[in-house]
Amino acid sequence: MNAGTPGAVLKRERVRDHILELIESQAPGDPIPSERTLCAALGVSRPTLRAAVGELVAAGLLVREHGRGMFVAPEKITQELVAQEQALTVPQAAGAWSSRLLEFTTIQAGARVGRKLRLSPAAKIVYVARLRLVDGAPMAIEHLHIAADLVPGLSAQELENGDLYEHLRAHHDVHVREATQAIEPTVVSRAEADLLDVPELSPALLFERLTSDTTGRPVEYVHSLYRGDRYRIVSRLTLGPTATAAEPSGAGHHPGIPPGDFAHRDTLASSTRGDVQGP
């Protein structure tokens, strides 16, 4: 199935989510079901499954052992960067950013996404996949998940032409407040390579973000894949006396965050900047 074919992105997403759910429900070193079992459970071909497993092996989440099977990888070491007693704004990335919609549909949340958004697995969510471009060149693939009852009537055109957070504030009185975001290295699959116009297994940055509103309710879960050859992250840490952070001006793109600022220029607990690099 071609990477741009309607439904192809969603199919890969569901396979990935199912295997991640298995990984997250078990301890490091535990085995996961065989390829034959997973193919039967998911209704996919072995090459499709192997592609998903290969991505998770490359990302350090699964370990293959010849003759024994696949196992949950050891836990990763996590280093948090947190600014104390001061909220910092998120500067905008360089370049002219635009989007191309790949998928826009309403589906069941499933166990993993439902847990992140505090929804029943059977609850409806809006799933959006889009290709992000800078100066016309593909830069990232974004997968957005948001509770359907938060955005009744949201259309693909409205999403592409406007700001999701502005839509939530203006039409549904939902005020986005903060986000927890993780970033880690990975590589691109063949389908992702086709969309990003890079070789298969090229380095990439995986963003995973959970956004909540002023009441602490999860609003949006997003994971995004950014080209490793064209994108970098710079963390700016305040080590001396506190000072008021400058507010960004003009339109732009926040790393890992859809176009537009948080509601009323709300700030995040840490600051990152995405710089577009030459090939």
BAFI-3210 file (N, C-alpha, C; in Angstrom, 3 decimals, decimal comma, padded with zeros to 6 digits):
// residues 279
n [1|2|3|4|5|6|7|8|9|10|11|12|13|14|15|16|17|18|19|20|21|22|23|24|25|26|27|28|29|30|31|32|33|34|35|36|37|38|39|40|41|42|43|44|45|46|47|48|49|50|51|52|53|54|55|56|57|58|59|60|61|62|63|64|65|66|67|68|69|70|71|72|73|74|75|76|77|78|79|80|81|82|83|84|85|86|87|88|89|90|91|92|93|94|95|96|97|98|99|100|101|102|103|104|105|106|107|108|109|110|111|112|113|114|115|116|117|118|119|120|121|122|123|124|125|126|127|128|129|130|131|132|133|134|135|136|137|138|139|140|141|142|143|144|145|146|147|148|149|150|151|152|153|154|155|156|157|158|159|160|161|162|163|164|165|166|167|168|169|170|171|172|173|174|175|176|177|178|179|180|181|182|183|184|185|186|187|188|189|190|191|192|193|194|195|196|197|198|199|200|201|202|203|204|205|206|207|208|209|210|211|212|213|214|215|216|217|218|219|220|221|222|223|224|225|226|227|228|229|230|231|232|233|234|235|236|237|238|239|240|241|242|243|244|245|246|247|248|249|250|251|252|253|254|255|256|257|258|259|260|261|262|263|264|265|266|267|268|269|270|271|272|273|274|275|276|277|278|279]
n.u [000,850|000,588|002,342|000,908|-001,730|-005,183|-006,039|-003,753|-001,868|-003,326|-003,683|-001,041|-000,634|-002,436|-001,405|001,087|000,238|-001,001|001,135|002,738|001,049|001,170|003,876|003,943|002,361|003,803|006,780|010,293|012,204|010,222|008,530|006,944|004,012|004,288|005,194|003,348|001,085|000,520|000,032|-002,330|-004,020|-004,150|-004,855|-003,115|-000,480|002,590|004,936|004,054|003,724|006,348|007,672|006,665|007,556|010,297|010,702|010,206|012,197|014,434|013,980|014,585|012,750|011,947|013,526|015,139|015,788|017,631|016,114|014,691|012,741|010,849|011,356|010,516|012,341|015,076|014,411|014,476|016,818|015,842|016,151|015,058|014,362|013,677|012,318|012,437|010,141|009,619|007,967|008,588|008,446|007,805|009,944|009,595|010,042|012,282|011,591|008,986|006,106|003,854|001,019|000,032|-002,751|-003,059|-004,638|-007,935|-010,238|-012,822|-012,474|-012,401|-010,908|-009,171|-007,072|-004,531|-004,332|-006,723|-006,162|-004,234|-005,708|-007,597|-009,958|-012,597|-011,697|-013,489|-014,432|-015,032|-012,639|-011,089|-008,946|-006,038|-003,716|-000,933|001,261|003,984|005,443|008,308|009,107|008,173|009,369|009,224|009,046|008,130|006,013|002,905|000,794|-002,282|-004,483|-007,633|-010,280|-013,456|-015,816|-014,988|-014,613|-016,988|-018,291|-016,000|-014,154|-012,027|-011,095|-011,453|-009,643|-007,196|-007,153|-007,216|-006,422|-006,113|-006,180|-007,208|-009,704|-010,778|-010,910|-012,561|-014,947|-015,679|-015,046|-012,742|-009,717|-006,463|-003,693|-001,161|001,592|003,097|006,021|007,965|011,094|012,905|015,521|015,108|014,486|013,378|010,681|010,040|007,667|007,367|009,722|009,184|007,225|008,628|010,672|013,280|016,044|015,232|015,346|016,644|017,921|015,813|013,720|011,610|008,734|006,622|003,648|001,465|-001,291|-002,987|-005,892|-006,982|-008,180|-006,832|-007,557|-006,886|-006,427|-005,389|-003,478|-000,418|001,874|004,866|007,022|010,105|012,421|015,741|017,965|017,447|016,565|016,870|017,127|017,311|017,924|017,145|018,238|017,505|019,766|020,611|019,498|015,925|014,058|011,789|010,481|010,877|008,204|007,279|006,951|004,920|003,977|004,636|006,262|005,976|008,204|007,159|004,580|001,318|000,425|000,168|-000,221|-000,449|-003,536|-004,241|-001,518|-000,365|002,237|004,971|006,629|009,246|011,761|012,216|013,828|013,334|015,525|015,874|017,932|020,562|020,885]
n.v [-001,196|002,197|004,959|007,333|006,612|006,801|005,785|004,241|005,403|005,422|002,660|001,760|003,192|001,988|-000,614|-000,033|001,150|-001,031|-002,824|-001,212|-000,982|-003,593|-003,643|-001,649|-002,783|-004,765|-006,001|-005,011|-007,272|-009,184|-011,484|-010,851|-011,658|-014,042|-013,413|-014,647|-014,914|-012,210|-011,183|-012,542|-011,573|-008,864|-008,764|-008,268|-008,330|-010,292|-008,829|-006,173|-006,202|-006,822|-004,544|-002,643|-003,764|-003,623|-000,834|-000,340|-001,838|-000,463|001,918|001,231|-000,026|-002,643|-005,887|-008,141|-011,588|-014,044|-017,024|-017,142|-015,127|-012,081|-009,422|-007,249|-004,292|-003,141|-000,569|002,921|005,488|008,487|011,960|014,849|018,204|020,957|024,083|025,916|027,779|029,590|030,236|029,506|030,776|029,189|029,433|030,140|028,068|028,359|029,409|029,003|027,494|024,883|022,670|019,321|017,401|014,062|012,059|012,144|011,428|009,820|007,660|004,776|005,214|003,248|001,174|002,242|005,043|005,878|005,564|007,575|009,887|009,687|008,294|005,967|002,918|002,509|004,991|007,762|009,332|012,070|011,504|012,666|012,847|014,445|015,892|017,920|020,781|022,779|025,729|024,480|021,954|018,578|018,024|016,891|014,348|014,348|013,029|013,399|013,165|013,611|014,027|013,299|014,518|016,978|018,492|018,803|018,582|019,537|020,180|018,974|021,045|023,276|022,697|022,772|025,399|026,967|027,539|024,982|025,234|027,805|027,351|025,560|027,250|029,396|028,201|026,122|026,746|025,703|025,872|025,625|024,786|023,637|021,436|018,214|017,041|014,687|013,872|011,900|010,018|008,301|006,164|006,353|004,568|002,649|003,598|006,061|007,249|007,594|009,596|011,693|012,092|010,983|008,642|005,223|004,247|006,523|008,932|010,329|012,522|011,795|013,152|013,260|014,232|015,353|017,261|019,481|021,100|024,075|022,913|020,638|018,501|016,061|017,022|016,674|014,276|013,791|012,460|012,936|012,842|014,010|015,059|014,008|015,016|017,620|019,018|020,312|020,512|023,017|023,694|026,182|027,275|028,789|029,978|031,938|034,911|035,323|036,411|038,241|036,426|036,968|037,519|035,615|036,877|037,314|034,992|031,481|028,336|026,029|023,690|020,414|021,139|021,946|024,530|027,864|029,522|028,517|028,888|032,270|032,893|031,161|029,647|027,244|024,693|024,301|025,286|025,007|025,065|024,769|024,476|024,949|023,113|022,946|020,469]
n.w [000,000|-000,895|000,621|000,618|000,236|001,078|004,336|004,706|006,450|008,842|009,227|009,709|012,028|013,823|014,033|015,153|017,589|018,843|019,306|020,914|023,098|024,079|024,828|026,831|028,755|029,895|031,583|031,416|029,470|029,247|027,066|023,849|021,894|019,152|015,668|013,951|015,611|016,193|013,630|012,986|014,986|014,392|011,763|009,603|007,113|007,197|006,310|006,813|009,602|010,386|009,554|011,364|013,785|013,314|013,401|016,116|017,304|016,364|017,681|020,219|021,879|021,646|021,669|019,565|019,599|018,175|017,240|019,586|019,867|020,370|022,684|025,439|025,660|027,804|030,283|029,389|030,217|031,650|031,380|032,833|031,912|033,628|034,346|037,232|039,208|037,201|034,232|030,887|027,574|024,384|021,821|018,294|015,425|012,591|009,163|006,596|007,417|006,480|005,841|004,837|004,578|005,599|006,799|008,134|010,390|012,366|015,024|017,270|020,479|021,534|023,661|024,455|023,605|024,728|027,453|027,811|027,269|029,180|028,604|027,753|026,077|024,006|023,417|021,212|019,139|017,401|014,810|013,326|010,753|009,431|007,027|007,626|006,265|005,434|003,922|001,641|001,620|002,815|006,322|008,716|010,194|011,624|014,134|015,421|018,209|019,548|021,852|020,581|021,488|022,298|020,065|018,359|015,114|013,901|011,010|008,341|006,709|008,355|010,366|008,980|008,069|010,289|013,802|016,092|018,905|019,219|018,085|019,978|022,209|021,336|020,401|022,133|024,702|025,850|027,351|026,623|028,620|029,531|028,630|028,503|027,184|025,438|023,924|021,681|019,989|016,837|013,969|010,516|009,007|005,972|004,762|006,063|005,220|002,508|002,605|003,806|002,082|002,334|002,798|003,691|007,135|007,931|010,319|012,878|014,884|017,528|018,757|021,554|022,933|025,513|026,008|028,200|029,736|031,558|033,741|034,156|032,621|030,166|026,812|024,253|022,494|020,973|018,624|016,887|014,048|013,222|010,737|011,083|009,784|009,191|011,348|014,615|018,218|020,643|023,963|026,243|029,257|032,378|034,597|036,301|038,113|038,078|035,231|033,186|030,549|027,065|024,846|022,022|018,652|015,720|013,072|013,139|013,845|016,420|017,886|017,493|018,073|016,941|014,469|015,757|018,955|022,451|024,258|024,928|024,993|026,844|028,800|028,733|030,739|030,075|027,683|024,232|021,030|017,578|014,949|011,543|009,542|007,084|004,444]
ca.u [000,000|001,386|002,326|-000,069|-003,069|-006,062|-006,124|-002,462|-001,261|-004,112|-003,402|000,259|-000,804|-003,114|-000,449|002,071|-000,390|-001,242|002,397|003,142|000,201|001,772|005,135|003,691|001,653|004,699|008,030|011,478|012,611|009,084|008,325|005,675|003,557|005,012|004,723|002,146|-000,016|000,216|-000,575|-003,704|-004,796|-004,291|-005,336|-002,159|000,505|003,835|005,815|003,555|004,059|007,803|008,065|006,350|008,476|011,612|010,733|010,278|013,533|015,352|013,725|015,039|011,631|011,909|014,785|014,989|016,804|017,535|015,686|013,911|011,584|010,954|011,223|010,484|013,703|015,295|013,886|015,388|017,164|015,189|016,643|014,092|014,816|012,540|012,606|011,756|009,628|009,486|007,468|009,261|007,723|008,426|010,235|009,101|011,066|012,491|011,006|007,555|005,537|002,540|000,596|-000,741|-003,530|-002,928|-005,804|-008,842|-011,337|-013,245|-012,277|-012,366|-009,630|-008,287|-006,610|-003,379|-004,698|-007,760|-005,536|-003,562|-006,706|-008,546|-011,203|-012,836|-011,171|-014,541|-014,803|-014,667|-011,646|-010,729|-007,549|-005,547|-002,311|-000,601|002,661|004,373|006,464|008,914|009,532|007,775|010,052|008,662|009,873|007,644|004,707|002,243|-000,398|-003,025|-005,639|-008,370|-011,613|-014,418|-016,834|-014,427|-014,591|-018,096|-018,425|-014,722|-013,904|-010,633|-010,769|-011,347|-008,393|-006,069|-007,163|-007,209|-005,623|-006,931|-006,352|-008,122|-011,022|-011,241|-011,235|-013,650|-016,194|-016,006|-014,616|-011,662|-008,508|-005,256|-002,843|000,212|001,867|004,286|006,533|009,203|011,774|013,946|015,948|014,593|014,738|012,128|010,322|009,985|006,524|007,679|010,780|008,539|006,545|009,591|011,653|014,605|016,266|014,731|016,202|017,304|017,675|014,681|013,382|010,238|008,103|005,372|003,147|000,117|-001,701|-004,139|-006,502|-006,806|-008,702|-005,997|-008,122|-006,157|-007,161|-004,829|-002,261|000,232|003,257|005,341|008,331|010,811|013,640|016,946|018,981|017,043|015,909|017,579|016,496|018,209|017,273|017,648|017,997|017,770|020,605|020,819|018,268|014,794|013,726|010,600|010,841|010,318|007,125|007,558|006,052|004,802|003,556|005,737|005,972|006,585|008,646|006,274|003,276|000,628|000,510|-000,569|000,220|-001,419|-004,556|-003,812|-000,060|000,075|003,621|005,324|007,577|010,606|011,858|013,007|013,732|013,674|016,231|015,959|019,335|020,822|021,070]
ca.v [000,000|003,398|005,756|008,394|006,072|006,989|004,623|003,604|005,958|004,951|001,239|001,656|003,749|001,013|-001,696|000,524|001,317|-002,350|-003,365|-000,360|-001,360|-004,818|-003,283|-000,869|-003,600|-005,788|-005,546|-005,245|-008,666|-010,060|-011,752|-010,470|-012,765|-014,299|-012,701|-015,326|-014,560|-010,794|-011,002|-013,029|-010,692|-007,539|-008,871|-007,636|-009,244|-010,377|-007,682|-004,985|-006,355|-006,757|-003,149|-001,986|-004,298|-003,064|000,534|-000,358|-002,332|000,647|002,937|000,739|-000,473|-004,099|-006,576|-009,416|-012,589|-015,081|-018,332|-017,050|-014,265|-010,648|-009,133|-005,838|-003,807|-002,505|000,787|003,995|006,477|009,742|013,190|015,920|019,585|021,687|025,417|026,107|029,089|030,499|029,609|030,041|030,607|028,308|030,190|029,538|027,564|029,158|028,938|029,126|026,174|024,573|021,291|018,541|016,436|012,671|011,334|012,879|010,495|009,563|006,251|004,480|005,601|002,122|001,123|003,101|006,451|006,118|005,746|008,876|010,950|009,344|007,931|004,547|002,467|002,585|006,385|008,273|010,405|012,546|011,183|013,468|012,703|015,434|016,117|019,313|021,200|024,081|026,267|023,521|020,665|017,799|018,120|016,088|013,694|014,527|012,225|014,056|012,447|014,500|013,499|013,794|015,380|018,314|019,223|018,369|019,316|019,991|019,691|018,975|022,375|024,174|022,392|023,210|026,847|027,689|027,088|024,077|025,767|028,929|026,748|025,037|028,366|030,228|027,471|025,119|027,241|024,845|026,694|024,815|025,411|023,146|020,192|017,428|016,571|013,906|013,830|010,883|009,682|007,088|006,129|006,332|003,355|002,859|004,451|007,405|007,769|008,036|010,855|012,727|012,204|010,646|007,197|004,393|004,146|007,793|009,369|011,225|012,860|011,458|013,983|012,734|015,326|015,289|018,626|019,534|022,426|024,743|022,058|019,449|017,458|015,852|017,527|016,237|013,471|013,900|012,040|013,511|012,384|015,092|014,665|014,236|015,726|019,003|019,577|020,131|021,112|023,747|024,007|027,390|027,116|029,955|029,566|033,076|035,530|035,206|037,589|038,016|035,902|037,719|036,810|035,551|037,666|036,862|033,611|030,540|026,955|025,544|022,307|019,380|021,695|022,425|025,973|028,681|029,480|028,087|029,894|033,466|032,876|030,403|029,231|025,881|024,569|024,291|025,985|024,388|025,741|023,948|025,223|024,244|023,002|022,553|019,023]
ca.w [000,000|-001,007|001,849|000,535|000,023|002,238|005,208|004,928|007,663|009,982|009,419|010,384|013,366|014,664|014,298|016,090|018,901|019,438|019,818|022,042|024,236|024,618|025,478|028,041|029,743|030,402|032,198|030,591|029,387|028,972|025,630|023,247|021,047|017,903|014,479|013,460|016,495|016,027|012,306|013,066|015,863|013,791|010,397|008,693|006,538|007,946|006,020|007,511|011,013|010,555|009,423|012,636|014,794|013,024|013,908|017,580|017,639|016,115|018,697|021,516|022,695|021,534|021,399|018,865|019,911|017,155|017,721|020,825|019,686|020,639|024,109|025,823|025,896|029,114|030,395|029,016|031,239|031,301|032,007|032,676|031,980|034,187|034,865|038,506|039,588|036,069|033,022|029,715|026,328|023,403|020,597|017,068|014,526|011,392|007,914|006,334|007,654|005,925|006,126|003,872|005,338|005,177|007,317|009,021|010,595|013,744|015,333|018,704|021,080|021,803|025,051|024,750|023,484|025,717|028,760|027,848|027,281|030,243|027,945|027,525|024,785|022,992|023,182|019,899|019,048|016,067|014,482|012,208|010,379|008,414|006,677|007,857|005,318|005,662|002,624|000,627|001,764|003,934|007,520|009,836|010,128|012,912|014,415|016,481|018,755|020,438|022,153|019,589|022,081|022,489|018,797|017,502|013,870|013,359|009,657|007,923|006,204|009,501|011,059|008,170|007,871|011,553|014,937|016,893|020,262|019,088|017,871|021,262|023,102|020,825|020,142|023,147|026,015|026,345|027,371|026,766|029,629|029,598|027,915|028,833|025,902|025,455|022,631|021,642|018,629|016,225|012,526|009,770|008,274|004,517|004,448|006,539|004,346|001,276|002,855|004,168|000,993|002,856|002,716|004,785|008,330|008,228|011,701|013,083|016,264|017,865|019,789|022,114|023,773|026,078|026,323|029,103|029,858|032,849|034,801|034,231|031,767|028,902|025,663|022,968|022,501|019,669|018,428|015,637|013,597|012,535|010,046|011,863|009,013|008,962|012,525|015,882|019,383|021,538|025,237|026,901|030,687|033,198|035,715|037,185|038,629|037,167|034,437|032,373|029,235|025,943|024,160|020,590|017,823|014,341|012,866|013,013|014,183|017,652|017,672|018,000|018,413|015,747|014,283|016,714|020,340|023,429|024,515|025,648|025,131|028,014|028,655|029,087|031,838|029,553|026,413|023,186|019,748|016,432|013,924|010,282|009,163|005,710|004,301]
c.u [000,875|001,235|001,255|-001,496|-003,941|-006,194|-004,790|-001,815|-001,989|-003,829|-002,079|000,163|-001,438|-002,213|000,566|001,473|-000,613|000,047|002,897|002,323|000,734|003,033|004,884|002,989|002,544|005,988|009,194|011,908|011,487|008,955|007,022|005,268|004,342|004,429|003,423|000,925|-000,446|-000,449|-002,043|-004,572|-005,098|-004,842|-004,442|-001,185|001,774|004,800|005,374|003,917|005,555|008,318|007,820|007,290|009,878|011,760|010,930|011,603|014,541|015,203|014,130|013,936|011,456|013,309|014,473|016,118|016,615|017,161|014,827|012,677|011,887|010,622|011,179|011,893|013,844|014,781|014,943|015,655|016,605|015,794|015,635|014,783|013,627|013,011|011,787|011,347|009,541|008,979|008,104|008,416|008,495|008,691|009,799|010,262|011,133|011,737|009,515|006,924|004,142|002,243|-000,064|-001,434|-003,375|-004,136|-006,621|-010,072|-011,684|-013,188|-012,413|-010,966|-008,668|-007,706|-005,527|-003,729|-005,782|-007,186|-004,877|-004,564|-007,768|-009,937|-011,361|-012,221|-012,187|-014,958|-014,306|-013,630|-011,529|-009,249|-007,154|-004,078|-002,035|000,902|002,949|005,539|007,031|009,527|009,272|008,408|009,476|009,607|009,429|006,314|004,093|000,987|-001,094|-004,221|-006,328|-009,774|-012,646|-015,437|-016,314|-014,526|-015,739|-018,176|-017,134|-014,492|-012,419|-010,215|-010,590|-010,041|-007,197|-005,990|-007,050|-006,281|-006,515|-007,197|-007,287|-009,551|-011,596|-011,681|-012,487|-014,979|-016,612|-015,556|-013,605|-010,363|-007,288|-004,279|-001,390|000,350|003,104|004,767|007,861|009,766|012,845|014,315|015,307|015,034|013,406|011,924|010,288|008,846|006,780|008,747|010,185|007,880|007,526|010,676|013,081|014,806|015,650|015,785|017,028|017,000|016,524|014,525|011,905|009,768|006,836|004,874|001,725|-000,231|-002,938|-004,656|-006,329|-007,351|-007,855|-006,501|-007,265|-007,019|-006,685|-003,576|-001,691|001,565|003,662|006,741|008,963|012,110|014,870|018,012|018,669|016,520|016,758|016,843|017,565|017,427|017,934|017,260|018,337|018,521|020,808|019,506|017,161|014,559|012,506|011,010|010,149|009,270|007,404|006,545|006,014|004,378|004,763|005,305|006,701|006,998|007,698|004,867|002,611|000,694|-000,332|-000,053|-000,822|-002,383|-004,001|-002,316|000,389|001,456|003,829|006,378|009,006|010,605|012,723|012,867|014,130|014,323|016,307|017,396|019,446|021,066|022,507]
c.v [001,231|004,254|006,830|007,917|006,302|005,705|003,992|004,088|005,448|003,478|001,045|002,145|002,723|-000,177|-001,236|000,629|-000,023|-002,921|-002,533|-000,677|-002,635|-004,502|-002,600|-001,672|-004,673|-005,170|-005,765|-006,712|-009,632|-010,295|-011,148|-011,592|-012,869|-013,492|-013,312|-014,919|-013,116|-010,524|-011,421|-012,082|-009,358|-007,581|-008,187|-008,685|-009,247|-009,232|-006,402|-005,045|-006,209|-005,326|-002,398|-002,450|-003,726|-001,647|000,546|-000,927|-001,197|001,749|002,479|000,278|-001,991|-004,632|-007,891|-010,338|-013,768|-016,428|-018,302|-016,177|-012,814|-010,375|-007,621|-005,411|-003,248|-001,070|001,810|004,906|007,819|010,891|014,295|017,277|020,423|023,032|025,632|027,572|030,071|029,728|030,291|029,817|029,686|029,117|029,425|029,113|028,427|028,592|029,168|027,743|026,055|023,105|020,656|017,426|015,041|011,833|012,288|012,012|010,417|008,058|006,038|004,763|004,420|002,237|002,156|004,588|006,802|006,347|007,120|010,019|010,752|009,090|006,417|004,147|002,569|004,016|006,848|009,391|010,835|012,252|011,958|013,138|013,734|015,540|017,594|019,637|022,556|024,546|025,248|022,155|019,900|017,780|017,173|015,444|013,792|013,666|012,846|013,205|013,380|013,937|014,134|014,740|016,778|019,153|018,765|019,235|019,824|019,366|019,743|020,361|023,369|023,956|022,947|024,730|027,637|027,081|026,237|024,658|026,985|028,422|026,236|026,162|029,101|029,488|026,532|025,507|026,303|025,634|025,811|025,537|024,955|021,833|019,531|016,793|015,839|013,872|012,753|010,559|008,393|007,079|006,013|004,984|003,664|003,806|005,887|008,056|008,296|009,399|011,997|012,935|012,040|009,141|006,467|004,264|005,403|008,206|010,366|011,516|012,567|012,349|013,273|013,747|015,045|016,694|018,597|020,963|022,965|023,935|020,805|018,298|017,276|016,258|016,879|015,400|013,484|013,183|012,414|013,011|013,491|014,583|015,013|015,014|017,204|019,690|019,315|020,880|021,774|024,093|025,224|027,329|028,395|029,523|030,688|033,610|035,458|036,523|037,250|037,567|036,715|036,882|036,787|036,367|037,087|035,405|032,715|029,163|026,599|024,090|021,306|019,838|022,218|023,946|026,721|028,498|028,799|029,232|031,022|033,463|032,177|029,854|027,813|025,880|024,477|024,882|025,222|025,205|024,795|024,803|024,396|024,285|022,647|021,075|018,636]
c.w [000,000|000,233|001,832|000,342|001,253|003,044|005,524|006,219|008,899|010,266|010,141|011,821|014,309|014,997|015,341|017,503|019,598|020,043|020,987|023,289|024,883|025,401|026,819|029,128|030,364|030,948|031,239|030,635|029,107|027,470|025,145|022,292|019,745|016,749|013,972|014,293|016,300|014,679|012,329|013,888|015,196|012,370|009,390|008,172|007,384|007,607|006,735|008,985|011,235|010,430|010,736|013,736|014,588|013,528|015,422|018,072|017,480|017,164|020,092|022,433|022,691|021,267|020,705|019,300|018,968|017,775|018,969|020,678|019,998|022,101|024,341|026,212|027,314|029,115|030,001|030,212|030,794|032,082|031,751|032,771|032,417|034,705|036,131|038,692|038,419|034,871|031,828|028,476|025,407|022,139|019,363|016,178|013,271|010,207|007,809|006,394|007,043|006,189|004,918|004,632|004,746|005,595|008,181|009,202|012,077|013,986|016,836|019,253|021,195|023,208|025,343|024,694|024,497|027,107|028,876|027,957|028,356|029,660|027,935|026,198|023,651|022,666|021,819|020,017|017,590|015,871|013,233|011,993|009,298|008,231|006,846|006,925|005,722|004,356|001,510|000,729|002,949|005,118|008,622|009,497|011,516|012,989|015,626|016,894|019,749|020,637|021,228|020,214|022,397|021,225|017,887|016,247|013,279|011,990|009,345|007,444|007,340|010,243|010,289|008,060|009,158|012,581|015,830|018,279|020,267|018,883|019,190|022,189|022,641|020,751|021,273|024,556|026,678|026,227|027,645|027,685|029,566|028,846|028,490|027,538|026,085|024,036|022,698|020,204|018,146|014,766|011,809|009,092|006,777|004,157|004,889|005,672|003,047|001,461|003,114|003,121|001,514|002,694|003,906|005,876|008,568|009,666|011,775|014,571|016,487|019,019|020,259|023,131|024,247|026,567|027,207|029,215|031,269|034,011|034,993|033,380|030,505|027,717|024,366|023,209|021,086|019,696|017,012|015,331|012,759|011,923|010,875|011,120|008,841|010,214|013,760|016,984|020,233|022,798|025,863|028,369|031,432|034,454|036,728|037,707|037,594|036,458|033,603|030,988|028,148|025,229|022,674|019,806|016,424|014,255|012,699|013,428|015,464|017,446|018,320|018,269|017,151|015,645|015,297|018,123|021,214|023,710|025,368|025,930|026,405|027,750|029,111|030,178|031,360|028,171|025,454|021,927|018,657|015,376|012,677|009,802|007,694|005,624|004,487]
res [m|n|a|g|t|p|g|a|v|l|k|r|e|r|v|r|d|h|i|l|e|l|i|e|s|q|a|p|g|d|p|i|p|s|e|r|t|l|c|a|a|l|g|v|s|r|p|t|l|r|a|a|v|g|e|l|v|a|a|g|l|l|v|r|e|h|g|r|g|m|f|v|a|p|e|k|i|t|q|e|l|v|a|q|e|q|a|l|t|v|p|q|a|a|g|a|w|s|s|r|l|l|e|f|t|t|i|q|a|g|a|r|v|g|r|k|l|r|l|s|p|a|a|k|i|v|y|v|a|r|l|r|l|v|d|g|a|p|m|a|i|e|h|l|h|i|a|a|d|l|v|p|g|l|s|a|q|e|l|e|n|g|d|l|y|e|h|l|r|a|h|h|d|v|h|v|r|e|a|t|q|a|i|e|p|t|v|v|s|r|a|e|a|d|l|l|d|v|p|e|l|s|p|a|l|l|f|e|r|l|t|s|d|t|t|g|r|p|v|e|y|v|h|s|l|y|r|g|d|r|y|r|i|v|s|r|l|t|l|g|p|t|a|t|a|a|e|p|s|g|a|g|h|h|p|g|i|p|p|g|d|f|a|h|r|d|t|l|a|s|s|t|r|g|d|v|q|g|p]
***
